[in-house]
Amino acid sequence: MKSAVETLSPTRAKLTVEVPFEELKPSLDAAYKKIAQQINVPGFRKGKVPPMVIDRQVGRAAVLDEAINNALPQLYVQALQEADLQPLAQPEIEITKFEDNETLEFSAEVDVRPEITLPEYDGLEVTVDDVAVTDEDVEEQVKNLRERFATLNEVEREAADGDFVVIDLKASKDGEVVEGAEVSGMSYQIGRGGMLDGLDEALAGMKAGDEKTFSSQLVGGDALGEDVDVEVKVSAVKEQELPELDDDFAQTASEFDTVAELTEDVRTRLQRGKRLEQAAAARDAVLEKVLDLVEIPLPDAVVDSELQARRENIEQQLMYAGMTMEQYLESEGQTAEEFETDLAQRVRDAVAAQFILDEVAKKEEIGVEQQELSEHLFRRAQQSGQDPNEFAKHMVEHNHIPEMVSEVVRGKALATIVESAKVTDESGNHVELKNLQPDGSIAEPSAETAESTEDDAEKSAES
């Protein structure tokens, strides 16, 4: 077999392949054997029909077609290996010449990985926001905890923002009650939002026994997004009473004996969360800087495929959330054009990042240990809310393990870049990044690591 490569673009190549007829003999024999199993010829046992008889019965052309269809995938892969090409999608194959007992010629156009010259990524400098936990942040978290232990006292007054009400709801369209849009005895906090547009405004000022009708749009069901008339009836108004913030509350709501200990623990947890956010921001900033240092040609087909997958994923999430795309865009303050532009840029950056990280992994000779793969599968299962064993079984059965391996390899490549970077916060303090997982995700630092980081920050500030 002879093959030649023509570069059509930095991301697309054309293979031209010539295969002598004698090299097709194994596929031709296999074709005769397969067809012999499929036909019945008087005087011959099934599967034992001679080739010359098959030629008369079904035609030599049918045998040749079967042989070529069987041989092409292997011939294509062999040509890829000889040319050292890494395909990114299915090829467009065209048989350009073939006659019986003559050389087979075919061409294959395919998207390929672009050649990348990696920039110098050791010691990249980036700056991230300071870790700042304010007293207001702590107070908000403590208030949320108090609300979990609050009591509700029924009151005989008009409902106000923050009150809880027991309500009946019924949505109608053209005088007919919408199926599935009726509920009774539901507890709802005014001002919480996220249910029906106009509900909070309608409830404000209502008392037990009051009824009111307002116009809104349903956020789920078959009538999603349609205008309806909503009838709301209030059967009770309840005022939330928070427990006193004292040591008794601390002992009831936590493992601590005093409010001071509880408050300090809340502050510590917030600081750890902020450090995770800071580490994630550092990771993203380093990767963004690497992307700025190199120009990467991207295959249109790969970008378009990923873009379509992202759109479908977003639409599915919105459907589960009971939102239309229009409602989502309104909540984000974006136009449809702005959304598409932003999504396209994020997809292009993601594809470019994959190419870079694959090259870094190759340069650094990064591999994957079984334990790392198992931990990654476990994390992915947790993220999707699935049983880890069932998730792993699904990945194996559907041949997704290579994708999981690639994710871990790229994560380790990213960790290599990030951990070699010089990351400081806005105050000039060094940001330690020792909590990157093998797949590039951010792990919560241990208490010892957190304390060490605090000490380093204090020493840096003092100096």
ROMIPA-760725 format. One record per residue (C-alpha): residue in one letter; y, x, z; residue number from 1. Coordinates in steps of 0.001 Angstrom, whole numbers, plus 500000, padded with zeros to 6 digits. Each point is the difference from the previous one (the first is absolute). Example, Ala and Ser with C-alpha at 12.3 -4.5 7.8 and 13.67 -1.06 7.14 Angstrom:
// ROMIPA-760725
+------+--------+--------+--------+------+
: resn :      y :      x :      z : resi :
+------+--------+--------+--------+------+
:    a : 495500 : 512300 : 507800 :    1 :
:    s : 503440 : 501370 : 499340 :    2 :
+------+--------+--------+--------+------+
***
This chain:
// ROMIPA-760725
+------+--------+--------+--------+------+
: resn :      y :      x :      z : resi :
+------+--------+--------+--------+------+
:    m : 500000 : 500000 : 500000 :    1 :
:    k : 503493 : 501210 : 499152 :    2 :
:    s : 503201 : 498615 : 501502 :    3 :
:    a : 503718 : 500649 : 499686 :    4 :
:    v : 502931 : 498843 : 502124 :    5 :
:    e : 503405 : 498850 : 498796 :    6 :
:    t : 502761 : 499535 : 502566 :    7 :
:    l : 501820 : 496797 : 499125 :    8 :
:    s : 502311 : 500122 : 503027 :    9 :
:    p : 500019 : 501682 : 503412 :   10 :
:    t : 497813 : 497135 : 501241 :   11 :
:    r : 497924 : 499060 : 496963 :   12 :
:    a : 497440 : 501924 : 497967 :   13 :
:    k : 497838 : 499354 : 496966 :   14 :
:    l : 496472 : 501343 : 499740 :   15 :
:    t : 498403 : 500409 : 496589 :   16 :
:    v : 496234 : 500403 : 500228 :   17 :
:    e : 497350 : 500881 : 497422 :   18 :
:    v : 496326 : 499451 : 500867 :   19 :
:    p : 497181 : 501206 : 497683 :   20 :
:    f : 497513 : 497226 : 499300 :   21 :
:    e : 497112 : 501918 : 501595 :   22 :
:    e : 501806 : 499882 : 503350 :   23 :
:    l : 499829 : 496195 : 499829 :   24 :
:    k : 496190 : 500005 : 499801 :   25 :
:    p : 499427 : 499329 : 503772 :   26 :
:    s : 502336 : 496982 : 499802 :   27 :
:    l : 498356 : 498855 : 496780 :   28 :
:    d : 496548 : 500182 : 501613 :   29 :
:    a : 501309 : 498062 : 502998 :   30 :
:    a : 501464 : 497356 : 497682 :   31 :
:    y : 496650 : 499500 : 498225 :   32 :
:    k : 498256 : 499743 : 503370 :   33 :
:    k : 502475 : 497444 : 501314 :   34 :
:    i : 499850 : 497823 : 496881 :   35 :
:    a : 496193 : 500198 : 499987 :   36 :
:    q : 500039 : 498376 : 503436 :   37 :
:    q : 502217 : 497171 : 498745 :   38 :
:    i : 498188 : 498844 : 496835 :   39 :
:    n : 496635 : 498426 : 499272 :   40 :
:    v : 498224 : 501162 : 496826 :   41 :
:    p : 496568 : 498564 : 499137 :   42 :
:    g : 497312 : 502685 : 500158 :   43 :
:    f : 501889 : 502189 : 502471 :   44 :
:    r : 500128 : 499951 : 503780 :   45 :
:    k : 503441 : 499525 : 501516 :   46 :
:    g : 501683 : 503362 : 500380 :   47 :
:    k : 497615 : 501682 : 497549 :   48 :
:    v : 501733 : 499042 : 496739 :   49 :
:    p : 500364 : 503115 : 497748 :   50 :
:    p : 503512 : 501081 : 498916 :   51 :
:    m : 499330 : 499288 : 496305 :   52 :
:    v : 499003 : 496432 : 500854 :   53 :
:    i : 503130 : 499563 : 502147 :   54 :
:    d : 502086 : 501252 : 497052 :   55 :
:    r : 498487 : 497249 : 497841 :   56 :
:    q : 500232 : 497282 : 502637 :   57 :
:    v : 503469 : 500540 : 501491 :   58 :
:    g : 501518 : 502614 : 497715 :   59 :
:    r : 500721 : 503688 : 500362 :   60 :
:    a : 503723 : 499238 : 500500 :   61 :
:    a : 499293 : 498061 : 503220 :   62 :
:    v : 498001 : 502954 : 501341 :   63 :
:    l : 502791 : 502444 : 499154 :   64 :
:    d : 502575 : 497764 : 501714 :   65 :
:    e : 497866 : 499853 : 503122 :   66 :
:    a : 499514 : 503776 : 499969 :   67 :
:    i : 503713 : 500735 : 499603 :   68 :
:    n : 501009 : 497536 : 502725 :   69 :
:    n : 497502 : 501713 : 502290 :   70 :
:    a : 501120 : 503526 : 499095 :   71 :
:    l : 503789 : 499635 : 499926 :   72 :
:    p : 500669 : 499922 : 503781 :   73 :
:    q : 498036 : 503215 : 500591 :   74 :
:    l : 501500 : 501696 : 496932 :   75 :
:    y : 503501 : 499032 : 501146 :   76 :
:    v : 499435 : 501400 : 503501 :   77 :
:    q : 498582 : 503198 : 498537 :   78 :
:    a : 503060 : 500404 : 497778 :   79 :
:    l : 502289 : 499435 : 503019 :   80 :
:    q : 498210 : 502717 : 501943 :   81 :
:    e : 500169 : 502471 : 497108 :   82 :
:    a : 503736 : 499348 : 499641 :   83 :
:    d : 500552 : 500068 : 503802 :   84 :
:    l : 501834 : 496654 : 499925 :   85 :
:    q : 500348 : 497642 : 502966 :   86 :
:    p : 500197 : 496405 : 498712 :   87 :
:    l : 502036 : 497388 : 501851 :   88 :
:    a : 498851 : 496874 : 498171 :   89 :
:    q : 497450 : 498671 : 497549 :   90 :
:    p : 500245 : 501646 : 496559 :   91 :
:    e : 500747 : 498413 : 496650 :   92 :
:    i : 496998 : 501107 : 497916 :   93 :
:    e : 499813 : 499683 : 496231 :   94 :
:    i : 497060 : 500997 : 497819 :   95 :
:    t : 501646 : 501691 : 497034 :   96 :
:    k : 496888 : 500949 : 498002 :   97 :
:    f : 496309 : 499246 : 500177 :   98 :
:    e : 497183 : 499494 : 497554 :   99 :
:    d : 496260 : 500167 : 500438 :  100 :
:    n : 498793 : 503606 : 500307 :  101 :
:    e : 503611 : 501224 : 499849 :  102 :
:    t : 502322 : 501487 : 502609 :  103 :
:    l : 501563 : 497520 : 502455 :  104 :
:    e : 503751 : 500396 : 500426 :  105 :
:    f : 502087 : 498117 : 502529 :  106 :
:    s : 503363 : 500293 : 501726 :  107 :
:    a : 501007 : 499075 : 503531 :  108 :
:    e : 503576 : 499544 : 501221 :  109 :
:    v : 500386 : 500003 : 503764 :  110 :
:    d : 502622 : 500346 : 502723 :  111 :
:    v : 499570 : 503319 : 501799 :  112 :
:    r : 501412 : 501713 : 503045 :  113 :
:    p : 503228 : 501813 : 499215 :  114 :
:    e : 500186 : 503720 : 500604 :  115 :
:    i : 502141 : 500615 : 503081 :  116 :
:    t : 501677 : 503161 : 501176 :  117 :
:    l : 500185 : 499575 : 503749 :  118 :
:    p : 503333 : 500801 : 501642 :  119 :
:    e : 500184 : 502249 : 503051 :  120 :
:    y : 499278 : 497565 : 502812 :  121 :
:    d : 499540 : 502345 : 502959 :  122 :
:    g : 502929 : 499788 : 502406 :  123 :
:    l : 501811 : 497022 : 498481 :  124 :
:    e : 502921 : 498904 : 502178 :  125 :
:    v : 500664 : 496339 : 500769 :  126 :
:    t : 501975 : 498100 : 502615 :  127 :
:    v : 499055 : 496726 : 501682 :  128 :
:    d : 501713 : 497671 : 502449 :  129 :
:    d : 500000 : 500765 : 503709 :  130 :
:    v : 497557 : 498224 : 502283 :  131 :
:    a : 502299 : 497650 : 501899 :  132 :
:    v : 498848 : 497398 : 502502 :  133 :
:    t : 502937 : 498080 : 501477 :  134 :
:    d : 500185 : 498002 : 503207 :  135 :
:    e : 500365 : 496908 : 497790 :  136 :
:    d : 496665 : 500821 : 498324 :  137 :
:    v : 498286 : 500238 : 503382 :  138 :
:    e : 501634 : 496794 : 501253 :  139 :
:    e : 498835 : 498120 : 496903 :  140 :
:    q : 496400 : 501109 : 500494 :  141 :
:    v : 500081 : 499093 : 503693 :  142 :
:    k : 501462 : 496607 : 499114 :  143 :
:    n : 497172 : 499420 : 497522 :  144 :
:    l : 497538 : 500785 : 502777 :  145 :
:    r : 501756 : 497579 : 502354 :  146 :
:    e : 499845 : 497288 : 497345 :  147 :
:    r : 496215 : 500371 : 499901 :  148 :
:    f : 499940 : 498994 : 503697 :  149 :
:    a : 502748 : 497385 : 499770 :  150 :
:    t : 499592 : 496393 : 501118 :  151 :
:    l : 501183 : 496942 : 498081 :  152 :
:    n : 501826 : 497293 : 501946 :  153 :
:    e : 500610 : 496601 : 498417 :  154 :
:    v : 503674 : 499024 : 499967 :  155 :
:    e : 501910 : 496810 : 499244 :  156 :
:    r : 502728 : 501336 : 497762 :  157 :
:    e : 500705 : 500859 : 496386 :  158 :
:    a : 497921 : 502815 : 498577 :  159 :
:    a : 501763 : 503326 : 499463 :  160 :
:    d : 499174 : 503326 : 498397 :  161 :
:    g : 497141 : 501692 : 501859 :  162 :
:    d : 498567 : 496781 : 501402 :  163 :
:    f : 496448 : 498908 : 499332 :  164 :
:    v : 499436 : 496524 : 498593 :  165 :
:    v : 496877 : 497929 : 499440 :  166 :
:    i : 500344 : 498381 : 496589 :  167 :
:    d : 498298 : 497880 : 497361 :  168 :
:    l : 500681 : 500915 : 496360 :  169 :
:    k : 499339 : 498022 : 496840 :  170 :
:    a : 501045 : 500988 : 496479 :  171 :
:    s : 500378 : 497380 : 497281 :  172 :
:    k : 500714 : 500139 : 496277 :  173 :
:    d : 501153 : 496933 : 498097 :  174 :
:    g : 499114 : 497889 : 503044 :  175 :
:    e : 496400 : 501277 : 500192 :  176 :
:    v : 498788 : 502237 : 502840 :  177 :
:    v : 498977 : 503400 : 498615 :  178 :
:    e : 496328 : 500725 : 500680 :  179 :
:    g : 499588 : 502710 : 502637 :  180 :
:    a : 503717 : 499926 : 500889 :  181 :
:    e : 499751 : 498033 : 503234 :  182 :
:    v : 499604 : 501379 : 503523 :  183 :
:    s : 500215 : 498518 : 503506 :  184 :
:    g : 500647 : 501448 : 503460 :  185 :
:    m : 501013 : 503425 : 498750 :  186 :
:    s : 501896 : 502342 : 502328 :  187 :
:    y : 502879 : 501801 : 498299 :  188 :
:    q : 502799 : 502282 : 501209 :  189 :
:    i : 503381 : 499235 : 498479 :  190 :
:    g : 501467 : 502999 : 498247 :  191 :
:    r : 496656 : 501673 : 499378 :  192 :
:    g : 500133 : 499125 : 496313 :  193 :
:    g : 497280 : 500689 : 497468 :  194 :
:    m : 498826 : 496408 : 499709 :  195 :
:    l : 502176 : 497605 : 498011 :  196 :
:    d : 503535 : 500582 : 498787 :  197 :
:    g : 502328 : 497663 : 501868 :  198 :
:    l : 497642 : 499327 : 502913 :  199 :
:    d : 501952 : 502022 : 502567 :  200 :
:    e : 503270 : 498345 : 498982 :  201 :
:    a : 498411 : 496549 : 500183 :  202 :
:    l : 498512 : 500565 : 503471 :  203 :
:    a : 503203 : 501330 : 501588 :  204 :
:    g : 501552 : 497140 : 501985 :  205 :
:    m : 496937 : 497723 : 499936 :  206 :
:    k : 498548 : 498552 : 503224 :  207 :
:    a : 496558 : 498697 : 500890 :  208 :
:    g : 499392 : 496815 : 498004 :  209 :
:    d : 502469 : 500880 : 497217 :  210 :
:    e : 498993 : 499909 : 496328 :  211 :
:    k : 501694 : 501565 : 496998 :  212 :
:    t : 499341 : 500505 : 496296 :  213 :
:    f : 501158 : 503033 : 498018 :  214 :
:    s : 499322 : 501522 : 496577 :  215 :
:    s : 498019 : 503206 : 499612 :  216 :
:    q : 497349 : 501744 : 497894 :  217 :
:    l : 496366 : 500409 : 500989 :  218 :
:    v : 498792 : 503581 : 500465 :  219 :
:    g : 496308 : 499389 : 499359 :  220 :
:    g : 497405 : 497671 : 498523 :  221 :
:    d : 499942 : 498326 : 496607 :  222 :
:    a : 503674 : 498998 : 500336 :  223 :
:    l : 501148 : 503576 : 500622 :  224 :
:    g : 503712 : 500399 : 499221 :  225 :
:    e : 500556 : 496287 : 499255 :  226 :
:    d : 502900 : 498014 : 501497 :  227 :
:    v : 498849 : 497573 : 502701 :  228 :
:    d : 501432 : 497756 : 502703 :  229 :
:    v : 498892 : 501139 : 503452 :  230 :
:    e : 499932 : 497581 : 502913 :  231 :
:    v : 500058 : 501681 : 503402 :  232 :
:    k : 499514 : 498281 : 503365 :  233 :
:    v : 500556 : 501745 : 503337 :  234 :
:    s : 497743 : 498935 : 502870 :  235 :
:    a : 501081 : 502631 : 502552 :  236 :
:    v : 502627 : 502703 : 500528 :  237 :
:    k : 499027 : 502976 : 502153 :  238 :
:    e : 502115 : 502803 : 501347 :  239 :
:    q : 498522 : 503470 : 500282 :  240 :
:    e : 500263 : 501571 : 503451 :  241 :
:    l : 499422 : 503756 : 500110 :  242 :
:    p : 498432 : 501570 : 503105 :  243 :
:    e : 502215 : 502175 : 502164 :  244 :
:    l : 499934 : 503652 : 499000 :  245 :
:    d : 498748 : 501441 : 503263 :  246 :
:    d : 497094 : 502008 : 501350 :  247 :
:    d : 497858 : 496877 : 500347 :  248 :
:    f : 500429 : 499365 : 496269 :  249 :
:    a : 499142 : 503641 : 499195 :  250 :
:    q : 496754 : 499683 : 501968 :  251 :
:    t : 499134 : 496697 : 498292 :  252 :
:    a : 500806 : 501067 : 496446 :  253 :
:    s : 498800 : 503607 : 500047 :  254 :
:    e : 498087 : 502686 : 501840 :  255 :
:    f : 503208 : 501249 : 501656 :  256 :
:    d : 501247 : 499324 : 503497 :  257 :
:    t : 503747 : 500062 : 499364 :  258 :
:    v : 502487 : 498891 : 497344 :  259 :
:    a : 501177 : 503592 : 499687 :  260 :
:    e : 496492 : 501176 : 499081 :  261 :
:    l : 499549 : 497115 : 497549 :  262 :
:    t : 503355 : 500665 : 498349 :  263 :
:    e : 499281 : 503711 : 499685 :  264 :
:    d : 496648 : 499244 : 498372 :  265 :
:    v : 501705 : 497683 : 497505 :  266 :
:    r : 502500 : 502743 : 499175 :  267 :
:    t : 497177 : 502543 : 499539 :  268 :
:    r : 498093 : 497684 : 497675 :  269 :
:    l : 503116 : 499320 : 497952 :  270 :
:    q : 500620 : 503735 : 499710 :  271 :
:    r : 496455 : 500559 : 498736 :  272 :
:    g : 500454 : 497236 : 497450 :  273 :
:    k : 503280 : 501542 : 498868 :  274 :
:    r : 498278 : 503377 : 499628 :  275 :
:    l : 497379 : 498414 : 497785 :  276 :
:    e : 502790 : 498522 : 497877 :  277 :
:    q : 501724 : 503398 : 499933 :  278 :
:    a : 496793 : 501755 : 498940 :  279 :
:    a : 499435 : 497435 : 497244 :  280 :
:    a : 503596 : 500453 : 498849 :  281 :
:    a : 499496 : 503789 : 499947 :  282 :
:    r : 496818 : 499632 : 497970 :  283 :
:    d : 501744 : 497761 : 497468 :  284 :
:    a : 503065 : 502258 : 499835 :  285 :
:    v : 497904 : 503112 : 499322 :  286 :
:    l : 498027 : 498253 : 497252 :  287 :
:    e : 503213 : 498684 : 498463 :  288 :
:    k : 501438 : 503510 : 499966 :  289 :
:    v : 496912 : 501340 : 498242 :  290 :
:    l : 500289 : 497233 : 497401 :  291 :
:    d : 503634 : 500988 : 499397 :  292 :
:    l : 498954 : 503594 : 499299 :  293 :
:    v : 497683 : 499291 : 497080 :  294 :
:    e : 500107 : 497873 : 496859 :  295 :
:    i : 496692 : 498206 : 499457 :  296 :
:    p : 499227 : 498120 : 496769 :  297 :
:    l : 498249 : 496748 : 500834 :  298 :
:    p : 497499 : 498116 : 497812 :  299 :
:    d : 501455 : 496570 : 499198 :  300 :
:    a : 496599 : 498300 : 500168 :  301 :
:    v : 499327 : 501346 : 503500 :  302 :
:    v : 503461 : 498971 : 501227 :  303 :
:    d : 499705 : 496538 : 498430 :  304 :
:    s : 496561 : 499460 : 501546 :  305 :
:    e : 501210 : 500998 : 503467 :  306 :
:    l : 503140 : 497894 : 499605 :  307 :
:    q : 497943 : 496935 : 499136 :  308 :
:    a : 497694 : 500609 : 502977 :  309 :
:    r : 503002 : 500275 : 502334 :  310 :
:    r : 501508 : 496763 : 498652 :  311 :
:    e : 496731 : 498118 : 500503 :  312 :
:    n : 499663 : 501370 : 503544 :  313 :
:    i : 503532 : 498911 : 500906 :  314 :
:    e : 499466 : 496545 : 498512 :  315 :
:    q : 496766 : 499630 : 501983 :  316 :
:    q : 501708 : 501027 : 503247 :  317 :
:    l : 502834 : 497550 : 499375 :  318 :
:    m : 497485 : 497223 : 499332 :  319 :
:    y : 498252 : 500726 : 503314 :  320 :
:    a : 503395 : 499978 : 501734 :  321 :
:    g : 500903 : 496672 : 498400 :  322 :
:    m : 503009 : 501415 : 498162 :  323 :
:    t : 501104 : 499798 : 496401 :  324 :
:    m : 501312 : 503057 : 498174 :  325 :
:    e : 503435 : 498370 : 499957 :  326 :
:    q : 499968 : 499591 : 503782 :  327 :
:    y : 498860 : 503606 : 500441 :  328 :
:    l : 502766 : 501335 : 497741 :  329 :
:    e : 502559 : 497921 : 501893 :  330 :
:    s : 498779 : 501383 : 503344 :  331 :
:    e : 500223 : 503557 : 498624 :  332 :
:    g : 503388 : 499430 : 498414 :  333 :
:    q : 498698 : 501091 : 496575 :  334 :
:    t : 500146 : 498600 : 496516 :  335 :
:    a : 496825 : 499858 : 497901 :  336 :
:    e : 501339 : 502855 : 497866 :  337 :
:    e : 500739 : 502156 : 503062 :  338 :
:    f : 496542 : 499312 : 501388 :  339 :
:    e : 498297 : 501002 : 496743 :  340 :
:    t : 502100 : 503169 : 499704 :  341 :
:    d : 499255 : 501008 : 503572 :  342 :
:    l : 496282 : 499241 : 499651 :  343 :
:    a : 499733 : 501961 : 496743 :  344 :
:    q : 501666 : 503038 : 501575 :  345 :
:    r : 497718 : 499880 : 503035 :  346 :
:    v : 496951 : 499808 : 497743 :  347 :
:    r : 501155 : 502933 : 497889 :  348 :
:    d : 500649 : 502053 : 503150 :  349 :
:    a : 496551 : 499084 : 501343 :  350 :
:    v : 498223 : 501036 : 496787 :  351 :
:    a : 501997 : 503243 : 499845 :  352 :
:    a : 499158 : 500713 : 503649 :  353 :
:    q : 496288 : 499584 : 499278 :  354 :
:    f : 500182 : 502577 : 497199 :  355 :
:    i : 501883 : 502477 : 502202 :  356 :
:    l : 497696 : 499578 : 502984 :  357 :
:    d : 496925 : 500402 : 497814 :  358 :
:    e : 501416 : 503303 : 498738 :  359 :
:    v : 500811 : 501134 : 503542 :  360 :
:    a : 496451 : 499123 : 501083 :  361 :
:    k : 498632 : 502026 : 497102 :  362 :
:    k : 502212 : 502978 : 500810 :  363 :
:    e : 499213 : 499878 : 503722 :  364 :
:    e : 496289 : 499338 : 499320 :  365 :
:    i : 500054 : 496920 : 502209 :  366 :
:    g : 496728 : 498168 : 500567 :  367 :
:    v : 498837 : 497065 : 502088 :  368 :
:    e : 497613 : 500070 : 502936 :  369 :
:    q : 497681 : 497049 : 500617 :  370 :
:    q : 501666 : 499369 : 503361 :  371 :
:    e : 503432 : 499822 : 498345 :  372 :
:    l : 498729 : 497498 : 497440 :  373 :
:    s : 498365 : 497875 : 502717 :  374 :
:    e : 503214 : 499962 : 502042 :  375 :
:    h : 502003 : 499026 : 496918 :  376 :
:    l : 497637 : 497132 : 499228 :  377 :
:    f : 500264 : 498863 : 503616 :  378 :
:    r : 503833 : 499999 : 499846 :  379 :
:    r : 500012 : 498142 : 496682 :  380 :
:    a : 497632 : 497405 : 501450 :  381 :
:    q : 502290 : 499528 : 503015 :  382 :
:    q : 503049 : 499609 : 497755 :  383 :
:    s : 498283 : 497279 : 497988 :  384 :
:    g : 498551 : 498293 : 503085 :  385 :
:    q : 496399 : 500538 : 498884 :  386 :
:    d : 496876 : 501162 : 501767 :  387 :
:    p : 499762 : 503790 : 499388 :  388 :
:    n : 496316 : 499859 : 499066 :  389 :
:    e : 500514 : 497133 : 497557 :  390 :
:    f : 503042 : 501740 : 498517 :  391 :
:    a : 498081 : 503262 : 499478 :  392 :
:    k : 497072 : 498089 : 498471 :  393 :
:    h : 502360 : 498254 : 497566 :  394 :
:    m : 501609 : 503313 : 499001 :  395 :
:    v : 496592 : 501527 : 499275 :  396 :
:    e : 498621 : 497000 : 498092 :  397 :
:    h : 503092 : 499760 : 497787 :  398 :
:    n : 500242 : 503755 : 499420 :  399 :
:    h : 503373 : 500341 : 501765 :  400 :
:    i : 499014 : 503048 : 502043 :  401 :
:    p : 501516 : 502426 : 497437 :  402 :
:    e : 503317 : 498162 : 500442 :  403 :
:    m : 499736 : 500351 : 503772 :  404 :
:    v : 499245 : 503721 : 499634 :  405 :
:    s : 503059 : 500392 : 497754 :  406 :
:    e : 502163 : 498279 : 502612 :  407 :
:    v : 498841 : 502411 : 502698 :  408 :
:    v : 500456 : 503041 : 497735 :  409 :
:    r : 503527 : 498938 : 499095 :  410 :
:    g : 500764 : 499281 : 503636 :  411 :
:    k : 498881 : 503483 : 500996 :  412 :
:    a : 502053 : 501498 : 497178 :  413 :
:    l : 503050 : 498095 : 501213 :  414 :
:    a : 499352 : 501143 : 503571 :  415 :
:    t : 499862 : 503596 : 498743 :  416 :
:    i : 503435 : 499644 : 498402 :  417 :
:    v : 501560 : 498143 : 502924 :  418 :
:    e : 498678 : 502314 : 502705 :  419 :
:    s : 501408 : 503020 : 498157 :  420 :
:    a : 503432 : 498363 : 499693 :  421 :
:    k : 502979 : 500651 : 502257 :  422 :
:    v : 500910 : 496598 : 501375 :  423 :
:    t : 502977 : 499484 : 502289 :  424 :
:    d : 501737 : 496925 : 501352 :  425 :
:    e : 503699 : 499239 : 499604 :  426 :
:    s : 500712 : 501869 : 503245 :  427 :
:    g : 498353 : 503152 : 498653 :  428 :
:    n : 496846 : 499750 : 502119 :  429 :
:    h : 496670 : 501082 : 498487 :  430 :
:    v : 497660 : 497067 : 499314 :  431 :
:    e : 496356 : 500798 : 500731 :  432 :
:    l : 497531 : 498473 : 497555 :  433 :
:    k : 496541 : 500592 : 501453 :  434 :
:    n : 498905 : 496364 : 499963 :  435 :
:    l : 499168 : 499590 : 496304 :  436 :
:    q : 496548 : 498574 : 499348 :  437 :
:    p : 497725 : 501512 : 497309 :  438 :
:    d : 500981 : 497146 : 497678 :  439 :
:    g : 503731 : 500627 : 500519 :  440 :
:    s : 500580 : 497083 : 502382 :  441 :
:    i : 501852 : 500450 : 503278 :  442 :
:    a : 498044 : 499944 : 503234 :  443 :
:    e : 501553 : 499066 : 503315 :  444 :
:    p : 500603 : 503164 : 502002 :  445 :
:    s : 498241 : 500446 : 503312 :  446 :
:    a : 501968 : 499912 : 503215 :  447 :
:    e : 499721 : 503793 : 500237 :  448 :
:    t : 501321 : 500467 : 496477 :  449 :
:    a : 502824 : 497565 : 500653 :  450 :
:    e : 500998 : 501806 : 503189 :  451 :
:    s : 499830 : 503357 : 498209 :  452 :
:    t : 502245 : 498693 : 497243 :  453 :
:    e : 502468 : 498676 : 502553 :  454 :
:    d : 500082 : 503380 : 501740 :  455 :
:    d : 500576 : 501786 : 496678 :  456 :
:    a : 502843 : 497649 : 499164 :  457 :
:    e : 501604 : 500508 : 503411 :  458 :
:    k : 499731 : 503794 : 499709 :  459 :
:    s : 501487 : 499893 : 496518 :  460 :
:    a : 502879 : 497833 : 501211 :  461 :
:    e : 500661 : 502319 : 502945 :  462 :
:    s : 500093 : 503062 : 497770 :  463 :
+------+--------+--------+--------+------+
***
